[in-house]
C-alpha cells in the first residue's frame, strides 16, 4: 500500500473510530430514511448531542445525507456498508473463538 492509500485509510479509520459512527451507518444499512429520533432509537444509548455530532461528521465526509424524509446513506456510504457486509459473519466466528478461549483459560487455571 502506498503513502496516499495509507493516509486515506488512516483518515477513514479516524472517522469511523469516533464513538457510534459505525453504529449510525449500520442503523441505516437497509436504505430506509430514519428521522433523528428513530435513528437514536435504532442505535440505543446514544445521547442527542453525540448523535448530532456523528451526523455532522458523516455528512461532511459524504457518507450520509438528509433527503427530506430522514437520514440515509449516500452512494459512497452504501459502498462502505457493502464492503462491511461480511462483518456479521466474521463477528459470529470471532465470538465463537472468544468463547473457546474463555473455556480453555478456565481449564488451564
LONUMAR-168687 format. One record per atom (N, C-alpha, C): z, y, x. Coordinates in steps of 0.02 Angstrom, whole numbers, plus 50000, padded with zeros to 5 digits. Layout:
N
ZYX...
//
This chain:
109
500004994250042500005000050000500005006250045499565010950029499515017050068500055022050052500065027350091500575032550082500525035850013499925037249990499835040449925500095035949869499945029449874500185024749823500945024349825501225024349885501955024149891502275030149858501995035949868502255042049838502215041549762501645039249736501555038549664502055033649634502145027949667502615022849643503325025649644503505029049697504175032049701504285037249647503775041249632503845046249579503925042949511503525037749498503585034249434504265030849428504495027549481505145024249478505705029349468505655035049499506155040249490506185042349416505615043149385505585044949314505895039549271505695033249283505915027749242506635025649254506905027449313507605025749329508105030149292507865035749266508315040149229508615036349170509235037549157509585033749105509215034049038509075028249011508745027148946507995028548945507695030649000506975032249000506555026148978506685020449009506305014448990506465012348919507075013248897507255011448829506895015748778506795022148794506425026448749505705023848741505385022448797504705019848794504685013048759505155008748775505165002048746505255002348671505655007048647505765007748575505125009848539504655012648575504025014948546503445010148558503585004348585503054999748606502614997248548502874997348487502484994748431501944999648407501955005848434501445010748418501575014848355502125013448320502285017148260502695023348278502505029148250502885035348264503605034648241504055037548280504765037548263505035044648268505395046648217505735053148219506285052848272506545058748288507085059048337507665054448316507865055048253508435051148229508295043648230507695041648208507515034648209507485031948280507215036048325507185034048395507885033248424508325037848406509025037348429509345030948403509225029348340509495023148312509185016948344508545017248360508205011548391508485010048460508655015248496508915014448564509655012548562510045015948521510755014648516511145017448574511725020048561512195022648611511885027848658511435031948632511155037348671511345043848636511585048648674511775055048645511145059048629511185063448580510605067648565510375071748625510845074148665510665078048724510265073848775510505067748787510155063348834509465061548808509425059848743508775058148715508295064048719508535069948703508115075948708507855076948779508295076048827508095076748898507565071548917507675065248898507185060048914506515061348880506535063548817505905065148782505535070548819505875075848839505555081348876505245078748941505605074648977505355071949041504745067449030504785063048980504235058448967503625062048939503735067348901503175071448877502845075048936503255077848980502985081449038502595076749084502785070349084502455065349126501825062549091501705064549029501105062248994501165055248964501775052848956501875046048930502065046048856502225051848829502485052348761502245058848729502105058648664501935064748627502275064448559502265070148525502465070448455501825071748416501645067148371501005067648336501045070848267501605073948251501695076948185502085072348138502065065948152502445061048112503055058448150503035059148214503575056748256503335055848328503765053148368503595051948439503215045448446502695045648487502295039748503502115040048577501955034248604501725034148674500995036248676500805039348730500115041148742499735035048765499085035748777498695030148804498975028048872499185032948911499475031448976500145027748968500555029948920501185026448906501065019448880500555018548838500385011848813500165007348870499795010148918499575006348976500175004049017500655008449026501265006549062501635000949026501705001648960502054996548921501674989948923501024990248923500614984048929500774980548995500824984549047500974981649113501684978949117502124981449075502814979149073502914973649020502374971548987502434966848931502704960048952502674958449015502944952049038503694952449053503974958249043504684959249056505124954649015505004953748950505444949148912505444942048940504854939448959504824932648987505214932249052505124937349095505494937349158506234938049145506424942349097507134943349082507454936749059507094932749021507344926249000507464921649058506984921349104507064917149164507644919649207507674926249215508204929149256508894927749226508954928549161509584927349127509814920049135509334915449128509494908449137509714907049208509394910249257509584909149327510284911949340510464917449306511124920249315511664915549288511514912349232511984907549203512094901749250511554899449282511604893949330512024896049390511924902149414512304904649471513044905049455513204907349395513904907749374514204900849372513834895949344514074889049340514194886149409513714887149454513784884549522514384887749557514474894349549515034897749580515694895149554515734893549490516354890849463516504883949491515984879849500516074873149528516294873549601515994878149639516144878749710516854881149721517104885349678517794887949686518274882549669
//
